[in-house]
Amino acid sequence: MSGGHLDYGTPKVQNAYHQWLRGRPCAVAKLGGCSGHMEAAHTPDPMSKGAGTKAADHNAIALCQGHHQAHTLGGWSKIGLTRETAQKMAAEYWRLWKGDKGELA
C-alpha cells in the first residue's frame, strides 16, 4: 500500500498482463461483429480507483476495438454484459494469467 492506495503491480507486470490479454479472443465474440485489434477494456472497480482515474490494470477484459468502443459509448448493456458480469470476467482472466502478478499474488 502506498499513500493510502493499493499498489497493483509494476508497469512491467501491467504491460505483460495487457499484452497477454490482447492475445485472447474478444470476450463477447459470440455477439458477432468483432472488428479491429484486441484491447484491454477496464471494468468498474471502485476499490482500486479514485475519482477521474481508470480501474487497476488487473480489472480488464479482452475486447476487440469495435466492442470496446460500443461499450465506451453505450455502456456494458450495449455489448450484452452487466457491470457485475464484466467484473467476474476480469477476475477470471486474472486468475488464468500465469505471469508474475507482483504484489497481487
MODELLER restraints for C-alpha pairs under 7 A, 6 or more apart:
rsr = mdl.restraints
at = mdl.atoms
rsr.add(forms.Gaussian(group=physical.xy_distance, feature=features.Distance(at['CA:1:A'], at['CA:7:A']), mean=5.38, stdev=0.5))
rsr.add(forms.Gaussian(group=physical.xy_distance, feature=features.Distance(at['CA:8:A'], at['CA:56:A']), mean=6.43, stdev=0.5))
rsr.add(forms.Gaussian(group=physical.xy_distance, feature=features.Distance(at['CA:8:A'], at['CA:103:A']), mean=6.85, stdev=0.5))
rsr.add(forms.Gaussian(group=physical.xy_distance, feature=features.Distance(at['CA:8:A'], at['CA:104:A']), mean=6.44, stdev=0.5))
rsr.add(forms.Gaussian(group=physical.xy_distance, feature=features.Distance(at['CA:9:A'], at['CA:101:A']), mean=6.90, stdev=0.5))
rsr.add(forms.Gaussian(group=physical.xy_distance, feature=features.Distance(at['CA:9:A'], at['CA:102:A']), mean=5.28, stdev=0.5))
rsr.add(forms.Gaussian(group=physical.xy_distance, feature=features.Distance(at['CA:9:A'], at['CA:103:A']), mean=5.89, stdev=0.5))
rsr.add(forms.Gaussian(group=physical.xy_distance, feature=features.Distance(at['CA:9:A'], at['CA:104:A']), mean=6.81, stdev=0.5))
rsr.add(forms.Gaussian(group=physical.xy_distance, feature=features.Distance(at['CA:13:A'], at['CA:100:A']), mean=6.46, stdev=0.5))
rsr.add(forms.Gaussian(group=physical.xy_distance, feature=features.Distance(at['CA:13:A'], at['CA:101:A']), mean=6.42, stdev=0.5))
rsr.add(forms.Gaussian(group=physical.xy_distance, feature=features.Distance(at['CA:13:A'], at['CA:102:A']), mean=6.67, stdev=0.5))
rsr.add(forms.Gaussian(group=physical.xy_distance, feature=features.Distance(at['CA:14:A'], at['CA:57:A']), mean=6.09, stdev=0.5))
rsr.add(forms.Gaussian(group=physical.xy_distance, feature=features.Distance(at['CA:18:A'], at['CA:40:A']), mean=6.12, stdev=0.5))
rsr.add(forms.Gaussian(group=physical.xy_distance, feature=features.Distance(at['CA:21:A'], at['CA:40:A']), mean=6.37, stdev=0.5))
rsr.add(forms.Gaussian(group=physical.xy_distance, feature=features.Distance(at['CA:21:A'], at['CA:62:A']), mean=5.70, stdev=0.5))
rsr.add(forms.Gaussian(group=physical.xy_distance, feature=features.Distance(at['CA:22:A'], at['CA:38:A']), mean=4.99, stdev=0.5))
rsr.add(forms.Gaussian(group=physical.xy_distance, feature=features.Distance(at['CA:22:A'], at['CA:39:A']), mean=5.36, stdev=0.5))
rsr.add(forms.Gaussian(group=physical.xy_distance, feature=features.Distance(at['CA:22:A'], at['CA:40:A']), mean=6.15, stdev=0.5))
rsr.add(forms.Gaussian(group=physical.xy_distance, feature=features.Distance(at['CA:22:A'], at['CA:62:A']), mean=6.01, stdev=0.5))
rsr.add(forms.Gaussian(group=physical.xy_distance, feature=features.Distance(at['CA:24:A'], at['CA:62:A']), mean=6.27, stdev=0.5))
rsr.add(forms.Gaussian(group=physical.xy_distance, feature=features.Distance(at['CA:25:A'], at['CA:62:A']), mean=6.73, stdev=0.5))
rsr.add(forms.Gaussian(group=physical.xy_distance, feature=features.Distance(at['CA:26:A'], at['CA:38:A']), mean=6.97, stdev=0.5))
rsr.add(forms.Gaussian(group=physical.xy_distance, feature=features.Distance(at['CA:26:A'], at['CA:62:A']), mean=5.32, stdev=0.5))
rsr.add(forms.Gaussian(group=physical.xy_distance, feature=features.Distance(at['CA:26:A'], at['CA:63:A']), mean=4.46, stdev=0.5))
rsr.add(forms.Gaussian(group=physical.xy_distance, feature=features.Distance(at['CA:26:A'], at['CA:64:A']), mean=5.35, stdev=0.5))
rsr.add(forms.Gaussian(group=physical.xy_distance, feature=features.Distance(at['CA:27:A'], at['CA:61:A']), mean=6.85, stdev=0.5))
rsr.add(forms.Gaussian(group=physical.xy_distance, feature=features.Distance(at['CA:27:A'], at['CA:62:A']), mean=5.56, stdev=0.5))
rsr.add(forms.Gaussian(group=physical.xy_distance, feature=features.Distance(at['CA:27:A'], at['CA:63:A']), mean=5.68, stdev=0.5))
rsr.add(forms.Gaussian(group=physical.xy_distance, feature=features.Distance(at['CA:34:A'], at['CA:64:A']), mean=5.99, stdev=0.5))
rsr.add(forms.Gaussian(group=physical.xy_distance, feature=features.Distance(at['CA:34:A'], at['CA:66:A']), mean=6.07, stdev=0.5))
rsr.add(forms.Gaussian(group=physical.xy_distance, feature=features.Distance(at['CA:34:A'], at['CA:67:A']), mean=6.68, stdev=0.5))
rsr.add(forms.Gaussian(group=physical.xy_distance, feature=features.Distance(at['CA:35:A'], at['CA:64:A']), mean=5.98, stdev=0.5))
rsr.add(forms.Gaussian(group=physical.xy_distance, feature=features.Distance(at['CA:35:A'], at['CA:65:A']), mean=6.04, stdev=0.5))
rsr.add(forms.Gaussian(group=physical.xy_distance, feature=features.Distance(at['CA:35:A'], at['CA:66:A']), mean=5.02, stdev=0.5))
rsr.add(forms.Gaussian(group=physical.xy_distance, feature=features.Distance(at['CA:36:A'], at['CA:64:A']), mean=5.91, stdev=0.5))
rsr.add(forms.Gaussian(group=physical.xy_distance, feature=features.Distance(at['CA:36:A'], at['CA:65:A']), mean=4.88, stdev=0.5))
rsr.add(forms.Gaussian(group=physical.xy_distance, feature=features.Distance(at['CA:36:A'], at['CA:66:A']), mean=6.18, stdev=0.5))
rsr.add(forms.Gaussian(group=physical.xy_distance, feature=features.Distance(at['CA:37:A'], at['CA:64:A']), mean=5.62, stdev=0.5))
rsr.add(forms.Gaussian(group=physical.xy_distance, feature=features.Distance(at['CA:37:A'], at['CA:65:A']), mean=5.53, stdev=0.5))
rsr.add(forms.Gaussian(group=physical.xy_distance, feature=features.Distance(at['CA:38:A'], at['CA:62:A']), mean=6.59, stdev=0.5))
rsr.add(forms.Gaussian(group=physical.xy_distance, feature=features.Distance(at['CA:38:A'], at['CA:63:A']), mean=5.71, stdev=0.5))
rsr.add(forms.Gaussian(group=physical.xy_distance, feature=features.Distance(at['CA:38:A'], at['CA:64:A']), mean=4.28, stdev=0.5))
rsr.add(forms.Gaussian(group=physical.xy_distance, feature=features.Distance(at['CA:38:A'], at['CA:65:A']), mean=5.86, stdev=0.5))
rsr.add(forms.Gaussian(group=physical.xy_distance, feature=features.Distance(at['CA:39:A'], at['CA:62:A']), mean=5.85, stdev=0.5))
rsr.add(forms.Gaussian(group=physical.xy_distance, feature=features.Distance(at['CA:39:A'], at['CA:63:A']), mean=5.42, stdev=0.5))
rsr.add(forms.Gaussian(group=physical.xy_distance, feature=features.Distance(at['CA:39:A'], at['CA:64:A']), mean=5.81, stdev=0.5))
rsr.add(forms.Gaussian(group=physical.xy_distance, feature=features.Distance(at['CA:39:A'], at['CA:65:A']), mean=6.15, stdev=0.5))
rsr.add(forms.Gaussian(group=physical.xy_distance, feature=features.Distance(at['CA:40:A'], at['CA:60:A']), mean=5.65, stdev=0.5))
rsr.add(forms.Gaussian(group=physical.xy_distance, feature=features.Distance(at['CA:40:A'], at['CA:61:A']), mean=5.61, stdev=0.5))
rsr.add(forms.Gaussian(group=physical.xy_distance, feature=features.Distance(at['CA:40:A'], at['CA:62:A']), mean=5.07, stdev=0.5))
rsr.add(forms.Gaussian(group=physical.xy_distance, feature=features.Distance(at['CA:40:A'], at['CA:63:A']), mean=6.36, stdev=0.5))
rsr.add(forms.Gaussian(group=physical.xy_distance, feature=features.Distance(at['CA:41:A'], at['CA:60:A']), mean=5.07, stdev=0.5))
rsr.add(forms.Gaussian(group=physical.xy_distance, feature=features.Distance(at['CA:41:A'], at['CA:61:A']), mean=5.27, stdev=0.5))
rsr.add(forms.Gaussian(group=physical.xy_distance, feature=features.Distance(at['CA:41:A'], at['CA:62:A']), mean=6.21, stdev=0.5))
rsr.add(forms.Gaussian(group=physical.xy_distance, feature=features.Distance(at['CA:41:A'], at['CA:63:A']), mean=6.22, stdev=0.5))
rsr.add(forms.Gaussian(group=physical.xy_distance, feature=features.Distance(at['CA:41:A'], at['CA:68:A']), mean=6.40, stdev=0.5))
rsr.add(forms.Gaussian(group=physical.xy_distance, feature=features.Distance(at['CA:42:A'], at['CA:55:A']), mean=6.14, stdev=0.5))
rsr.add(forms.Gaussian(group=physical.xy_distance, feature=features.Distance(at['CA:42:A'], at['CA:59:A']), mean=5.66, stdev=0.5))
rsr.add(forms.Gaussian(group=physical.xy_distance, feature=features.Distance(at['CA:42:A'], at['CA:60:A']), mean=4.10, stdev=0.5))
rsr.add(forms.Gaussian(group=physical.xy_distance, feature=features.Distance(at['CA:42:A'], at['CA:61:A']), mean=6.51, stdev=0.5))
rsr.add(forms.Gaussian(group=physical.xy_distance, feature=features.Distance(at['CA:43:A'], at['CA:55:A']), mean=6.73, stdev=0.5))
rsr.add(forms.Gaussian(group=physical.xy_distance, feature=features.Distance(at['CA:43:A'], at['CA:59:A']), mean=5.49, stdev=0.5))
rsr.add(forms.Gaussian(group=physical.xy_distance, feature=features.Distance(at['CA:43:A'], at['CA:60:A']), mean=5.38, stdev=0.5))
rsr.add(forms.Gaussian(group=physical.xy_distance, feature=features.Distance(at['CA:43:A'], at['CA:86:A']), mean=6.07, stdev=0.5))
rsr.add(forms.Gaussian(group=physical.xy_distance, feature=features.Distance(at['CA:43:A'], at['CA:87:A']), mean=5.85, stdev=0.5))
rsr.add(forms.Gaussian(group=physical.xy_distance, feature=features.Distance(at['CA:44:A'], at['CA:55:A']), mean=6.35, stdev=0.5))
rsr.add(forms.Gaussian(group=physical.xy_distance, feature=features.Distance(at['CA:44:A'], at['CA:83:A']), mean=6.68, stdev=0.5))
rsr.add(forms.Gaussian(group=physical.xy_distance, feature=features.Distance(at['CA:44:A'], at['CA:87:A']), mean=6.83, stdev=0.5))
rsr.add(forms.Gaussian(group=physical.xy_distance, feature=features.Distance(at['CA:45:A'], at['CA:55:A']), mean=5.71, stdev=0.5))
rsr.add(forms.Gaussian(group=physical.xy_distance, feature=features.Distance(at['CA:48:A'], at['CA:55:A']), mean=5.78, stdev=0.5))
rsr.add(forms.Gaussian(group=physical.xy_distance, feature=features.Distance(at['CA:48:A'], at['CA:56:A']), mean=5.59, stdev=0.5))
rsr.add(forms.Gaussian(group=physical.xy_distance, feature=features.Distance(at['CA:49:A'], at['CA:55:A']), mean=5.07, stdev=0.5))
rsr.add(forms.Gaussian(group=physical.xy_distance, feature=features.Distance(at['CA:49:A'], at['CA:56:A']), mean=6.64, stdev=0.5))
rsr.add(forms.Gaussian(group=physical.xy_distance, feature=features.Distance(at['CA:58:A'], at['CA:94:A']), mean=6.23, stdev=0.5))
rsr.add(forms.Gaussian(group=physical.xy_distance, feature=features.Distance(at['CA:59:A'], at['CA:87:A']), mean=6.99, stdev=0.5))
rsr.add(forms.Gaussian(group=physical.xy_distance, feature=features.Distance(at['CA:59:A'], at['CA:90:A']), mean=5.26, stdev=0.5))
rsr.add(forms.Gaussian(group=physical.xy_distance, feature=features.Distance(at['CA:59:A'], at['CA:91:A']), mean=6.89, stdev=0.5))
rsr.add(forms.Gaussian(group=physical.xy_distance, feature=features.Distance(at['CA:60:A'], at['CA:90:A']), mean=5.11, stdev=0.5))
rsr.add(forms.Gaussian(group=physical.xy_distance, feature=features.Distance(at['CA:61:A'], at['CA:89:A']), mean=6.60, stdev=0.5))
rsr.add(forms.Gaussian(group=physical.xy_distance, feature=features.Distance(at['CA:61:A'], at['CA:90:A']), mean=5.14, stdev=0.5))
rsr.add(forms.Gaussian(group=physical.xy_distance, feature=features.Distance(at['CA:61:A'], at['CA:93:A']), mean=6.93, stdev=0.5))
rsr.add(forms.Gaussian(group=physical.xy_distance, feature=features.Distance(at['CA:67:A'], at['CA:79:A']), mean=6.59, stdev=0.5))
rsr.add(forms.Gaussian(group=physical.xy_distance, feature=features.Distance(at['CA:70:A'], at['CA:78:A']), mean=6.44, stdev=0.5))
rsr.add(forms.Gaussian(group=physical.xy_distance, feature=features.Distance(at['CA:70:A'], at['CA:79:A']), mean=6.90, stdev=0.5))
rsr.add(forms.Gaussian(group=physical.xy_distance, feature=features.Distance(at['CA:71:A'], at['CA:78:A']), mean=5.91, stdev=0.5))
rsr.add(forms.Gaussian(group=physical.xy_distance, feature=features.Distance(at['CA:71:A'], at['CA:79:A']), mean=6.15, stdev=0.5))
rsr.add(forms.Gaussian(group=physical.xy_distance, feature=features.Distance(at['CA:76:A'], at['CA:82:A']), mean=5.45, stdev=0.5))
rsr.add(forms.Gaussian(group=physical.xy_distance, feature=features.Distance(at['CA:76:A'], at['CA:83:A']), mean=6.42, stdev=0.5))
